[in-house]
Amino acid sequence: MKISKTLLAICFLFAFMGYAQNKIVGKVVDFKNKPVANSKIFLDSINSNVETNKDGNFEVSVPENVITINVYSDKYGLLSSKYNNETTMNFIFLETENSKKNKKGSKVSLVYSKYEQKYQVINSQGINAENDKNLVIYTSIFDMIRGKLAGVTVSVNNKITIRGLSSLHYAAEPLFVVDGVIVSSIDYIFPNNVKKISVLKGADASIYGAQGTSGVIVITLKK
């Protein structure tokens, strides 16, 4: 039975791709040497969809040309390490002011900055719409934001400004980011479709470069 050249080429390609990948095993622990479960493993800017198990262990396949291994925990934040073809990499989260605050159950957020070409942890204030009992009475996304976020003003004509920024940019509207995409307006968003709203300003907003000078409203929609 003859095998076509195309089929042979496909088989060769998959075999090559499998050969080109290395495997890393490791463990993630906190400053008390306790395992950190559900930490996400990122390969450069790509989510590997691998998480640590209840014992803090992980195993991930790494393609060629990966430069950095990132480990992200909702509670502790982000750890990054250069990758030099190791087969074992262990990570330790040290105790920080953020981790002390997060003992109360709050979370840090992870964003990939195309300007810095790396992941960054941000400290943001926000609205968790899933816990908002008033969701059914909002007539617009602006009603949802109005009066709910410290330092954020929504005018009668639905213009949003973020206080605490330089007077030069005070009158400008913030940058709007919906599910990771920059948009010119959020008028089209129904409150019932919103999962979370976060506000970034200052250093946290700088991950969006000059566009984030007047602050950033980050909206995550329900899937």
trRosetta pair geometry for C-beta under 8 A, 3 or more apart (Angstrom, degrees):
i j d omega theta_ij theta_ji phi_ij phi_ji
3 7 5.2 -110 178 81 92 127
3 8 5.7 109 122 -57 114 93
4 7 4.7 95 61 6 86 101
4 8 7.0 -149 97 -4 47 86
5 8 5.6 -55 -149 38 34 114
5 9 6.3 38 151 -24 67 105
6 9 5.7 -54 -151 33 31 112
6 10 6.5 31 152 -19 65 103
7 10 5.7 -51 -148 34 34 111
7 11 6.4 34 154 -18 65 105
8 11 5.8 -55 -148 38 31 111
8 12 6.2 33 153 -20 65 107
9 12 5.6 -55 -148 37 31 113
9 13 6.3 35 152 -24 64 105
10 13 5.6 -52 -149 32 31 114
10 14 6.6 26 156 -14 65 104
11 14 6.1 -56 -149 38 30 106
11 15 6.2 30 153 -19 64 109
12 15 5.7 -58 -147 38 30 112
12 16 6.2 32 154 -22 65 107
13 16 5.7 -56 -149 35 29 111
13 17 6.4 28 154 -19 65 105
14 17 5.6 -51 -145 35 33 112
14 18 6.4 33 155 -19 64 105
15 18 5.9 -56 -151 36 30 111
15 19 6.3 29 151 -20 64 109
16 19 5.6 -57 -148 37 32 111
16 20 6.1 31 155 -25 67 108
17 20 5.7 -55 -144 33 29 112
17 21 7.0 29 157 -24 61 104
17 63 7.9 -32 -164 -121 80 104
18 21 6.3 -59 -159 25 32 109
20 63 6.3 25 118 -152 104 70
20 64 4.8 -64 175 -22 106 113
21 61 4.6 19 167 177 133 105
21 62 6.3 148 -162 70 77 38
21 63 5.3 -42 -100 -92 85 50
21 64 7.5 -105 -83 -28 42 67
22 61 7.3 156 81 -159 34 58
22 62 4.8 -24 66 63 86 99
22 85 6.2 -177 -78 -144 173 71
22 87 7.1 -114 174 -97 110 71
23 59 6.7 2 -176 -174 103 92
23 60 7.3 165 -152 86 60 36
23 61 5.5 -33 -97 -102 73 63
23 62 7.1 170 -92 14 19 83
23 87 6.8 31 85 -144 70 83
24 58 8.0 13 107 107 91 94
24 59 7.2 176 89 -149 51 47
24 60 5.4 -11 58 60 95 84
24 62 5.7 50 -12 -22 109 124
24 69 7.1 -77 90 -105 175 150
24 83 8.0 -84 -69 -134 146 114
24 86 6.5 56 -117 95 105 82
24 87 6.3 -168 -111 -161 53 31
24 88 7.0 153 -159 -94 72 18
24 89 5.5 -9 -170 16 125 107
25 57 7.3 -6 -173 -170 90 96
25 58 7.2 177 -149 91 50 51
25 59 4.8 -11 -102 -103 80 83
25 87 7.0 9 24 155 83 72
25 88 5.8 -25 71 -108 78 72
26 57 7.3 168 93 -148 37 57
26 58 5.8 -12 63 58 79 89
26 88 5.9 135 -84 -168 77 58
26 89 4.3 -42 -83 75 144 59
26 90 5.0 -169 -161 -79 96 47
26 91 6.7 63 151 -6 131 84
27 35 7.0 -79 -172 -117 101 92
27 52 7.6 90 -147 -137 46 123
27 55 7.5 -60 -130 130 107 84
27 56 4.8 58 -167 117 83 103
27 57 5.2 -32 -99 -94 80 62
27 58 7.5 161 -92 16 32 74
27 90 5.0 -2 55 -125 78 95
27 91 7.6 -156 97 35 45 65
28 35 7.0 80 81 -158 64 64
28 36 4.6 -72 121 57 102 105
28 39 4.8 -54 87 34 167 156
28 52 5.0 -97 33 -75 119 158
28 56 4.8 -142 62 -169 63 95
28 58 7.0 32 -10 -5 105 116
28 71 5.7 180 -103 -176 134 148
28 73 7.4 171 155 -59 140 121
28 79 7.9 172 -132 39 109 141
28 90 7.4 -180 -77 -163 39 60
28 91 4.6 -7 -113 67 80 104
28 92 7.8 180 -156 -79 52 30
28 93 7.3 44 179 -21 93 99
29 32 8.0 -125 165 73 99 50
29 33 5.1 4 165 -149 142 39
29 34 6.1 144 -158 67 88 27
29 35 5.7 -55 -102 -95 75 37
29 36 6.1 163 -123 -7 18 90
29 56 5.5 41 -73 -168 65 165
29 90 7.6 2 9 -179 99 103
29 91 7.5 165 27 90 58 57
29 92 5.6 -16 71 -112 86 72
29 93 7.3 -148 103 23 41 79
30 33 7.2 -79 69 -11 59 13
30 34 5.2 -11 39 56 104 84
30 35 8.0 15 -1 89 82 6
30 36 5.5 114 -47 -62 85 107
30 76 6.6 -159 -112 -78 96 145
30 92 7.4 89 -165 -163 10 66
30 93 4.9 -34 -121 65 60 104
30 95 7.8 64 173 -68 96 75
30 99 7.9 152 -149 -165 114 145
31 92 7.1 93 -88 171 49 97
31 93 6.4 -83 -36 99 76 66
31 94 5.2 74 -85 -142 112 40
31 95 4.3 -64 9 -33 164 87
31 99 7.9 124 -2 110 122 161
33 92 7.9 -25 -94 -127 59 110
34 56 7.9 159 140 -50 46 138
35 52 7.2 -165 179 152 99 130
35 54 6.9 78 108 146 141 43
35 55 5.0 -132 -107 179 167 32
35 56 2.8 -139 -149 -26 93 113
35 57 7.6 -38 -138 -22 129 63
36 39 5.2 53 117 -41 106 122
36 52 6.3 64 94 75 69 155
36 56 5.3 71 38 -115 51 102
36 73 5.4 -48 169 -101 133 145
36 75 7.6 -143 -146 55 111 118
36 76 6.6 -49 -132 5 149 138
36 93 6.2 68 -52 6 156 130
37 51 7.8 50 172 151 62 104
37 52 5.6 -144 -137 102 37 97
37 53 6.4 -45 -130 135 92 26
37 54 4.9 -1 -100 -115 136 39
37 55 7.6 70 -85 15 94 21
37 56 6.3 -90 -68 -72 54 55
38 51 5.2 -7 -142 177 41 130
38 52 6.4 -59 6 61 16 80
38 73 7.5 99 93 -130 76 77
38 74 7.5 -15 113 5 116 108
39 51 6.3 152 69 -157 37 73
39 52 4.4 29 40 8 90 119
39 56 7.6 33 12 -142 121 69
39 58 7.5 -91 75 -46 97 137
39 71 5.2 20 158 -178 126 97
39 72 6.4 161 -166 76 77 38
39 73 4.6 -41 -106 -77 93 86
39 91 7.8 -151 138 77 162 137
40 47 6.5 -31 174 -143 123 97
40 48 7.9 159 177 46 76 81
40 50 7.6 122 -157 80 53 51
40 51 5.5 -34 -93 -99 54 84
40 71 7.3 156 77 -156 47 48
40 72 4.7 -18 58 61 97 97
40 73 7.8 176 17 -74 71 39
41 48 4.8 -33 97 44 95 128
41 50 4.4 -21 43 79 123 101
41 51 7.0 -164 -1 -88 85 31
41 52 7.7 114 -42 -43 100 75
41 58 5.7 150 -47 168 137 156
41 60 5.1 -134 121 -60 155 153
41 69 7.0 -26 -163 -168 92 93
41 70 7.4 140 -163 80 43 57
41 71 6.1 -16 -103 -102 62 71
42 45 7.2 -28 174 -156 117 12
42 46 6.5 156 -164 78 75 40
42 47 5.6 -43 -106 -98 84 48
42 48 6.4 -173 -111 -6 25 87
42 69 7.5 143 78 -166 57 44
42 70 3.9 -17 63 65 107 109
42 71 7.6 -161 22 -70 79 26
42 72 6.5 43 -11 -8 116 112
42 119 6.3 83 81 -34 164 149
43 46 4.9 -22 66 66 86 99
43 48 5.3 85 -13 -63 102 106
43 60 7.3 -171 -58 151 111 135
43 62 6.0 171 -120 -127 131 80
43 63 7.3 98 154 30 154 87
43 66 4.8 -57 -174 -131 103 134
43 68 7.9 145 -166 82 39 56
43 69 6.6 -19 -107 -108 58 63
43 70 7.8 -145 -60 25 16 84
44 66 5.6 -140 -24 -143 103 75
44 67 5.8 69 -87 40 105 84
44 68 5.5 103 -94 50 56 86
44 70 7.8 129 -84 -6 5 110
45 112 5.4 81 -145 -147 97 143
45 117 7.8 -85 -61 -169 121 60
45 118 7.8 -128 -80 -117 86 29
45 119 7.3 161 -116 -50 61 87
48 60 5.1 23 156 -147 160 128
48 61 7.9 166 -156 54 121 63
50 58 5.7 103 149 -165 114 113
50 59 7.2 -127 -156 75 139 44
50 60 4.5 -152 36 -92 167 103
51 58 7.0 -127 131 -106 20 115
52 55 7.9 -124 169 75 94 50
52 56 5.1 -9 175 -154 134 36
52 57 6.2 137 -154 60 83 24
52 58 4.7 -74 -93 -52 66 104
52 71 8.0 41 -35 -151 120 114
53 56 7.2 -51 66 16 61 16
53 57 5.4 -14 38 58 103 82
53 58 7.2 167 -4 -76 75 58
62 66 5.1 -100 -174 34 101 151
62 69 7.6 -54 -104 -85 133 107
62 83 6.8 -159 -167 -170 153 151
63 66 6.0 115 68 -34 68 107
66 69 7.4 57 149 -66 123 72
66 83 5.4 -4 113 67 95 154
67 82 6.7 -46 167 -142 71 74
67 83 6.2 155 164 40 18 97
68 80 5.5 -3 -176 -170 120 104
68 81 7.0 149 -156 75 71 34
68 82 6.0 -49 -101 -105 70 44
68 83 6.2 -171 -99 -6 13 96
68 118 7.3 -1 67 -124 167 102
69 80 7.2 157 82 -153 47 54
69 81 5.3 -18 61 63 95 88
69 82 8.0 44 18 133 79 5
69 83 5.0 103 -25 -68 96 109
69 89 6.1 80 74 113 162 166
70 78 6.3 -21 -167 -162 103 100
70 79 7.1 156 -156 83 53 50
70 80 4.9 -17 -103 -101 78 82
70 119 5.3 85 -152 30 162 139
71 78 7.2 148 80 -155 51 50
71 79 4.6 -7 57 59 99 100
71 80 7.8 -169 22 -75 66 38
71 91 4.8 176 29 55 159 177
72 77 7.3 -76 -143 152 66 30
72 78 5.1 -13 -103 -101 80 76
72 79 7.9 -164 -72 26 40 64
72 110 5.0 4 -148 -78 147 154
72 119 7.0 -89 -70 151 126 153
72 121 7.9 167 -132 -82 99 99
73 76 4.2 29 75 40 129 92
73 77 6.5 2 60 34 82 29
73 78 7.9 -169 26 -71 65 35
73 93 6.5 -47 27 -72 145 152
74 102 7.9 170 130 -167 68 135
74 107 4.5 -42 -177 -137 96 109
74 108 6.8 164 -171 43 41 68
75 99 6.6 60 148 -134 82 80
75 102 4.8 151 -157 137 66 135
75 103 8.0 66 -160 -77 112 43
75 107 7.1 -65 -77 -117 43 67
75 108 7.6 70 179 12 7 95
76 93 3.9 -4 176 -161 154 153
76 96 7.8 110 -159 27 73 106
76 98 7.8 107 -156 103 36 104
76 99 5.1 16 -119 -101 68 114
76 102 7.3 -152 -70 69 37 152
76 108 7.8 -77 88 22 17 131
77 93 7.3 140 49 -139 83 116
77 96 7.3 -14 7 44 143 142
77 98 6.0 64 -51 101 128 143
77 99 7.2 -92 -5 -64 105 89
77 108 5.0 -1 -91 67 74 161
77 121 4.5 -10 -151 -96 96 164
78 110 6.3 123 -71 -111 117 107
78 119 5.9 -165 -139 114 149 114
78 120 7.3 -138 25 -148 162 20
78 121 4.7 -161 0 -43 112 109
79 91 4.9 136 99 -162 154 126
79 92 7.9 136 -111 60 157 35
79 93 6.5 -119 -46 -86 126 73
80 118 7.1 6 -108 -167 163 122
80 119 7.3 168 -75 54 122 102
81 89 6.3 173 85 -165 147 129
81 91 7.1 -141 -18 -95 131 99
83 86 6.9 -121 -153 23 66 91
83 89 7.7 -55 -111 -68 80 154
86 89 5.3 105 96 -60 136 94
93 99 6.9 139 153 -93 117 147
95 99 5.5 -127 -145 75 54 134
95 100 6.8 63 -177 -55 96 89
96 99 4.9 97 49 7 73 99
96 100 7.1 -130 97 -6 41 87
97 100 5.7 -53 -152 33 33 114
97 101 6.6 32 152 -16 65 104
98 101 5.8 -56 -152 37 33 109
98 102 6.1 29 153 -20 67 111
98 108 6.0 36 175 -72 131 131
98 121 7.8 78 175 137 171 141
98 123 7.2 -127 -112 -87 116 114
99 102 5.5 -56 -142 39 34 113
99 103 7.3 59 153 -42 59 84
100 103 6.1 -32 -169 -4 36 114
101 104 6.5 -50 174 19 51 109
101 106 6.3 -32 136 51 93 128
102 105 7.4 -162 -175 35 55 8
102 106 5.3 -107 -117 70 63 78
102 107 6.8 77 -136 -97 112 29
102 108 6.7 -55 -82 -27 138 90
108 121 5.0 8 158 -167 129 113
108 122 7.3 152 -176 64 83 41
108 123 6.8 -47 -129 -90 87 63
109 121 6.9 136 74 -158 45 61
109 122 5.0 -34 74 61 100 91
109 123 7.9 161 29 -90 91 18
109 124 5.6 -11 19 20 139 118
109 198 6.7 25 -48 -123 169 165
110 119 5.7 -4 -171 -173 101 115
110 120 7.5 155 -152 80 56 35
110 121 6.0 -35 -96 -99 64 63
110 122 7.7 164 -95 15 16 82
111 119 7.1 153 82 -153 33 66
111 120 5.8 -26 67 64 82 83
111 122 5.6 18 9 -10 118 125
111 207 5.6 100 105 126 128 164
112 118 7.4 -137 -147 129 69 20
112 119 5.2 -44 -96 -95 67 67
112 120 7.7 132 -115 16 21 73
113 116 4.0 37 97 32 129 100
113 117 7.2 -51 95 -6 79 21
113 118 6.3 -2 52 61 96 56
113 119 7.5 143 10 -120 77 17
113 120 5.3 28 -17 2 119 121
113 207 3.8 -113 -98 -155 111 92
113 208 7.7 -115 -129 -56 86 38
114 117 6.9 29 -163 -79 33 53
115 206 7.9 -108 75 151 147 71
115 207 6.7 175 38 -168 111 43
115 208 7.5 130 -10 -152 129 9
115 209 4.6 156 -76 -63 148 100
116 120 6.5 64 60 -43 150 124
116 207 6.7 -62 6 -129 117 75
120 207 5.5 -154 52 -95 141 129
122 200 6.1 -29 -179 -113 142 119
122 204 4.4 96 -151 -148 103 104
122 207 7.0 -85 -73 -8 124 141
123 204 6.0 -117 50 -81 64 136
124 198 4.1 33 145 -172 144 114
124 199 6.1 158 -166 62 94 46
124 200 5.4 -49 -105 -77 110 75
124 204 6.3 165 -74 170 81 154
124 218 7.3 -37 -151 37 162 127
125 149 6.2 135 114 -149 115 91
125 150 6.4 -47 143 41 169 97
125 198 7.1 147 80 -152 35 66
125 199 5.4 -17 67 50 85 104
126 149 7.4 -5 -119 -109 27 114
126 196 5.9 31 156 179 135 94
126 197 5.5 177 -160 93 90 52
126 198 3.8 -39 -88 -98 128 62
126 199 6.3 177 -84 6 66 71
126 218 7.9 -50 -106 67 126 95
127 132 6.7 22 177 -63 105 130
127 144 7.0 151 122 159 166 95
127 145 7.3 -133 -11 -105 148 58
127 148 5.5 30 -87 139 126 135
127 149 6.7 -83 -41 -66 102 100
127 194 8.0 17 100 140 115 130
127 196 6.7 168 85 -156 60 52
127 197 4.3 14 44 50 103 101
127 198 8.0 -146 26 -66 60 40
128 131 4.8 33 102 23 109 108
128 132 7.1 174 94 -34 56 87
128 195 8.0 -28 -154 158 58 59
128 196 5.7 -15 -112 -109 53 89
129 132 5.0 -47 -147 13 46 123
129 135 6.3 90 -174 -101 88 120
129 144 7.2 -4 -106 -163 110 131
129 191 7.2 -175 -143 -178 132 76
129 194 4.5 133 -46 107 166 93
129 195 5.7 -158 46 -165 114 13
129 196 6.2 -137 6 -74 90 35
129 197 7.0 80 -43 -7 103 91
130 195 6.4 10 -41 -152 100 66
130 196 7.8 -26 -5 -64 94 78
132 135 4.8 109 98 -56 101 90
132 144 7.6 49 160 -147 169 94
134 137 5.3 -58 -175 39 79 110
134 138 6.7 90 131 -39 88 90
135 138 6.3 -50 -160 11 37 112
135 144 7.8 29 -123 -113 63 107
135 191 5.9 178 -161 142 76 115
135 192 6.6 103 163 -95 112 61
137 143 8.0 -121 114 145 73 139
138 141 7.7 66 157 -87 130 21
138 143 4.2 169 -147 94 84 119
138 144 4.8 35 -140 -65 157 81
138 191 4.1 96 88 -54 133 169
139 143 5.5 90 41 -12 69 151
140 143 5.1 110 55 0 71 96
140 144 7.3 -126 104 -3 48 88
140 158 7.3 -51 120 -111 150 135
140 187 7.7 -31 -160 -147 117 59
140 191 7.1 115 138 -38 12 103
141 144 5.3 -52 -158 31 40 120
141 145 6.6 30 150 -13 69 106
141 186 5.3 -107 100 135 157 109
141 187 7.4 -153 33 -121 120 22
141 189 4.6 53 -66 82 141 103
141 190 7.4 -129 -56 -121 89 7
141 191 6.0 178 -89 -71 52 71
141 194 7.0 126 -121 -53 94 139
141 219 7.8 -9 -157 -116 133 151
142 145 5.8 -57 -147 40 36 104
142 146 5.9 46 154 -36 69 106
142 154 5.2 154 -169 -168 93 141
142 158 4.4 -76 -98 -130 163 100
142 160 7.4 -144 -123 -61 92 103
143 146 5.7 -45 -135 24 30 118
143 191 7.2 -50 70 -65 99 138
144 148 7.0 -40 155 7 49 151
144 191 4.7 165 -62 -115 132 110
144 194 6.6 104 169 40 167 160
144 197 7.2 136 128 -18 115 151
145 148 5.9 -123 -162 42 28 111
145 149 6.2 -30 -165 6 77 118
145 152 6.4 -85 170 130 104 136
145 154 5.6 121 96 -53 104 139
145 160 6.8 -13 118 -109 152 126
145 197 6.5 -122 -94 154 93 164
145 217 7.6 -12 -118 -141 146 136
146 154 4.1 -93 -92 53 85 135
147 154 7.8 -78 -17 33 62 109
148 152 7.9 -25 67 68 64 124
149 152 3.9 19 90 27 112 131
149 197 7.5 -95 -62 114 135 116
149 199 5.4 118 -175 -25 141 144
151 162 5.9 35 137 -165 97 72
151 163 4.6 -130 -158 57 75 91
151 164 5.2 -17 -149 -7 131 123
151 199 7.4 160 79 137 107 154
151 201 7.6 -96 129 3 142 155
152 160 6.6 -11 -173 -163 97 98
152 161 7.6 166 -154 86 53 41
152 162 5.5 -23 -102 -106 71 71
152 163 7.5 -137 -68 12 24 81
152 199 5.9 -122 -61 -104 130 152
152 217 7.9 94 -132 -93 137 108
153 160 7.1 155 83 -151 53 48
153 161 5.1 -10 59 60 102 88
153 162 7.7 -175 20 -85 75 24
153 163 6.5 73 -15 -34 108 100
154 158 6.3 -11 -175 -134 98 45
154 159 7.3 158 -154 73 51 37
154 160 5.4 -17 -100 -96 75 75
155 158 6.7 -68 70 8 73 12
155 159 4.4 5 31 49 121 88
155 160 7.8 -138 8 -66 78 30
155 161 7.7 49 -30 3 101 101
158 187 7.7 79 139 -98 149 91
159 173 6.3 -111 -165 -84 81 107
160 173 5.7 74 66 -142 77 91
160 174 6.2 -57 111 20 111 99
160 217 6.6 9 129 -44 156 147
161 170 6.5 46 -173 171 132 61
161 171 6.8 -51 -107 -136 137 25
161 172 7.5 116 -118 72 93 35
161 173 6.7 -93 -82 -104 62 48
161 174 7.4 145 -131 -28 31 86
161 214 7.6 -75 -140 179 70 110
162 165 6.0 70 95 -17 91 120
162 174 5.4 58 -13 -63 119 123
162 199 6.6 159 -116 -167 128 118
162 201 5.5 -165 144 -82 143 132
162 214 6.7 135 38 160 105 68
162 215 3.6 18 37 4 154 169
163 170 7.5 27 -117 -141 54 98
164 201 6.2 88 90 128 115 156
164 202 7.7 -55 130 -44 110 106
165 169 5.3 -67 136 81 126 106
165 170 6.0 171 78 -90 94 61
165 201 6.2 -117 -70 -160 101 122
165 202 7.8 -151 -100 -60 78 67
165 213 7.5 107 -166 154 133 64
165 214 6.2 112 139 -137 172 48
165 215 6.1 -115 -55 -37 138 101
166 169 5.4 65 69 23 87 94
166 170 7.1 -122 101 -45 41 81
167 170 5.1 -24 -143 -17 41 124
169 172 4.9 -52 -167 29 73 120
169 213 5.3 -139 -114 133 163 104
169 214 4.5 -144 164 -88 116 85
172 213 7.6 25 79 93 146 100
172 214 4.1 -112 94 -90 109 154
173 176 7.9 -16 143 -34 113 98
173 214 6.5 90 95 120 24 146
174 199 7.9 -72 -133 -142 174 84
174 212 7.9 16 -163 -146 83 57
174 214 5.1 -149 -99 112 50 91
174 215 3.9 -59 -111 89 117 88
174 216 5.6 -178 174 -90 113 18
174 217 5.1 112 93 -16 133 89
175 182 6.4 -45 -179 -135 106 105
175 205 7.6 139 32 -161 117 109
175 208 5.8 -159 76 135 164 157
175 211 5.0 77 -91 147 142 93
175 212 5.4 -70 14 -96 138 57
175 214 7.0 133 -22 63 73 88
175 215 7.3 -166 22 99 75 43
175 216 4.6 -23 65 -110 99 78
175 217 7.3 -174 85 26 48 66
176 182 7.0 112 81 -158 59 58
176 183 5.1 -58 103 67 110 83
176 184 7.3 51 49 152 121 3
176 185 7.0 77 44 -123 160 6
176 186 5.2 -149 -152 -45 146 106
176 216 7.8 166 -83 -159 19 64
176 217 5.3 -16 -110 66 66 102
176 219 7.2 -2 -168 4 87 113
177 180 6.6 -1 174 -127 104 12
177 181 6.8 155 -159 72 66 29
177 182 5.5 -35 -100 -91 75 56
177 183 7.3 146 -111 13 23 79
177 208 7.4 -133 -56 -95 135 141
177 216 6.0 10 1 -175 115 110
177 217 7.2 173 28 86 70 51
177 218 4.8 -16 70 -112 108 71
177 219 7.0 168 87 25 54 68
178 181 5.7 -32 69 63 72 85
178 183 5.1 6 12 -3 114 131
178 186 6.8 153 -64 -109 123 94
178 189 7.0 -156 -118 -76 138 134
178 219 4.8 -15 -109 70 73 105
178 221 6.7 37 -175 -27 95 110
179 219 7.5 -39 -27 97 60 73
179 220 6.3 99 -85 -130 62 53
179 221 5.5 -43 -55 22 113 100
182 208 7.8 127 -87 -149 121 124
182 211 7.1 -22 -128 157 147 154
183 186 6.6 109 92 -73 128 66
185 188 7.0 90 107 -4 99 90
186 189 5.0 -31 -179 12 81 123
186 217 7.2 -71 -33 103 152 134
186 219 6.5 117 -128 -10 132 156
189 193 6.2 -130 -166 70 77 118
189 194 6.5 70 163 -66 119 101
189 219 6.6 -23 -132 154 169 159
189 221 7.3 -130 -138 -91 112 113
190 193 4.8 84 68 2 86 107
190 194 7.7 -150 96 -20 49 85
191 194 5.7 -52 -157 15 42 117
193 221 5.3 -9 149 -150 94 102
193 222 5.7 -133 -166 31 51 98
194 197 6.4 -2 -176 -45 130 97
194 219 6.3 -68 -130 -164 102 104
194 220 7.6 94 -163 77 65 52
194 221 6.2 -66 -107 -111 41 59
194 222 7.1 42 85 -18 7 89
195 220 4.7 -60 67 107 109 93
195 221 6.0 102 1 176 97 12
195 222 4.7 138 -59 -68 100 65
196 219 7.4 169 90 -153 54 44
196 220 4.4 14 52 46 93 113
197 217 6.8 -17 -167 -173 98 90
197 218 7.2 149 -160 81 47 54
197 219 5.3 -9 -107 -105 77 74
197 220 7.7 -150 -69 24 36 71
198 217 7.6 153 80 -161 48 44
198 218 4.3 -15 62 62 98 106
198 219 7.9 -165 25 -71 67 34
198 220 7.8 42 -3 -10 102 101
199 215 6.7 -7 -172 -180 88 118
199 216 7.3 152 -159 82 43 57
199 217 6.2 -17 -104 -105 69 62
199 218 7.6 -162 -72 21 22 81
200 204 4.3 -130 -155 117 96 107
200 205 4.3 146 127 -77 99 74
200 207 7.8 -56 170 32 156 104
200 208 7.9 120 93 0 140 119
200 212 6.8 -35 105 -160 115 125
200 215 6.4 161 86 -163 56 67
200 216 4.2 -5 58 56 106 105
200 218 6.4 51 -9 -16 110 114
201 204 6.5 36 51 57 31 102
201 205 5.0 4 -121 -23 23 128
201 215 4.2 -24 -94 -109 93 95
201 216 7.3 -173 -70 21 51 69
202 205 6.2 109 47 20 30 99
202 206 7.4 -42 136 -26 40 98
203 206 5.4 -40 -156 7 39 123
204 207 7.1 -33 174 -2 42 105
204 216 8.0 -126 116 39 88 116
205 208 6.1 -50 177 33 65 106
205 212 3.6 -177 162 162 92 119
205 213 7.4 173 123 -65 128 11
205 215 5.5 -112 -91 -128 155 36
205 216 4.7 164 -128 -3 96 104
206 209 7.1 54 -174 -82 54 20
206 212 6.1 -154 -83 81 21 131
207 212 7.0 55 55 -13 54 165
208 211 4.9 -85 145 75 103 99
208 212 3.5 114 66 -43 108 118
208 216 5.7 124 8 -80 149 140
209 212 6.4 117 59 13 37 96
210 213 5.7 -5 -171 -35 54 112
212 215 6.9 -13 -176 -161 71 6
212 216 4.9 -29 -131 -49 99 112
